[in-house]
Amino acid sequence: MTVRESGRGRGALLSVRAEGRSQAADLALALVFAGVDRSALSRVGAVRAGVRRAFGPWAEASY
């Protein structure tokens, strides 16, 4: 299953290509993960997301 995104914002389009046998669950997962920030799913991305979550409110309160 391959999902490609083209465009930005409201004009974004997803192109889905299934090779071989695919089930509805495969399509649903592919579309869900297309809309998710996948950088937080890697180890480095998880650390960055944790730091942002921890210090984000502090940075906003310091203005």
N, C-alpha and C positions, 0 to 999 in steps of 0.2 A: 504494500500500500504506500503510495507516494502522494503527499499533499504539498502543493506549491502555492505560495501567496504572491499575488501581483497587485501593485497599487498600494496606496496608503489611505488611512482614514476611512471615510465613508465610501470611497471608491474601491476599496480592497476587494479582490475576488480570490476565491480558493479554487484550485484545480486539483481534482482527486483522480488518481489512476490506480486501479486495482489489477494486479497481475496474479493469475492463478485463482484458486478458490478463496473467496472472501465471504465472511458472514456479516450480519448487521452489526454485531458487537465490534468487529474490526473497523468498520466505517465510523461507528460512533466514537471509538477511542481516537481514531485519526483526526476527526473533526474537533474533539475536545482538546487534544494536545496542540492542534493548530492555533487555538486561541489562548493558550497558556504561555506565560513567560517561562520557557524551558531552561533559561540560564540558572535558575535557582535549583534545578534538579541535579546539577553537577556539584561536586564537593566544593570547588572554588566559588561557584555561584551561591551555594548555601551559606558559606561563610560571609560573602558580601551581603546577602539578603539579611542575615542575622545582625550584622553590624549596622546596616541601615535601619532595621527595625528597632534596635536598641538605642541608637543615637538620633534617629529621625525626629522624635518629639522634642529632644533637648535642643536640636538645631533650630527647630521652629520656634521654641520658646525664648531663644536668646536674641531674637530680633527686636 
